[in-house]
Every structure is written in C-alpha cells, then in structure tokens.
Amino acid sequence: MSAVVEDTAVQDAEAGSGAAGDAAPGNTATGLAAEAGVDAGVAAEAGGPGGPARRPRPLTWHNVCDVTDLEAGWGEAAWIGSGQIALFRLADGSVHATDQRCPATGAHVMARGIVGGRSTDAGTVATVASPLHKQVYRLDSGECLNAPELRLAVHPVRIEDGHVWVGVSL
C-alpha cells in the first residue's frame, strides 16, 4: 500500500472533548495529547516560559485504512486531506502515526524508516529512524533521540471495529 485515501472524517466538537478516550476498550490511542483530543504538536506549542498559552486546535478524525492493511514492523504512507502521514504497526499490534515529512531534510520519507526500539529509564520505547540520515525518533512523542533540536510530529490513533482512525488538527 503506497497511499491510502481517507473515506470518513469526523471533527471533535470541542478541543479537549476526549474523543480519543471515547474509543471502546481495547482500542489504541497514541500521541501525547490523545487523551485530551488535541494534536500533540499543537499541545506542545500551547505555552511555555514567557509565552502566552494558546487554545489547542480541535482534531478531525480520519478513517485511514483497515488495521489488517498494515504489516507489523513496517511503515505505510497515507494521504489525509492535502497532507501525508506515516503509519506504523508494531509487533504488539499497536499503531502509531507521524508526519511523513522528515524534520531534518524535509523529504517525505518517514514511512520508509527503520522501525525499532530504544531503552530509556522508563523502559523500551518504539522508534523510527529516518531512512536518509538515521535520526531516531520516538513514535509516542516525536522526540529525536540523537538530535534534540528536531521533533517529528505525532498524531493520535485509535482502532475502532478494525479501522485505523488518525486525529489531525485543522
């Protein structure tokens, strides 16, 4: 599968509506702000030292593909609206979504990255290494483990009735 077109989009009525948390038990939600129903990249920008807090943008949830379309240990690229995302299904069955665009080079290649894991103080975390220069990013947060100035945008994911839903901000 080289690209997938979403067939359904549902917008959260309000930022922080908890849409990711509304998923049925056993469904997967990834991303730092998935529980709050806001895009992780936007949540990270929502305030900081000396800066005013901004209201997070609501998510639109897109039905991207069937979970069986994703092979464990590999990435797949998909279109959502006018943007590209990369989807990764891990051996444990969890699914992660990131931007397809590599933060270091700007090339749309992340789905072709090397999926793996790194040991941290908190345990092993799932990662993807850019196929171009091998920067290693955490799939749960987008943090670059070998170049802290870089960050890969991550998107919350939920699985409902075998379908992969990805939340992106407007």
Secondary structure, DSSP 4 states (H G I P E B T S, - for coil): ----B-SEEEE-SSTT--TGGGSPTT----STTGGGTB-HHHHHTS-BTTB---PPPBEEEEEEEEGGGSPBT-EEEEEETTEEEEEEE-TTS-EEEEESB-TTT--B-GGGSEEEEEEETTEEEEEEE-TTT--EEETTT-BBSS-TT-B--EE-EEEETTEEEEEEE-
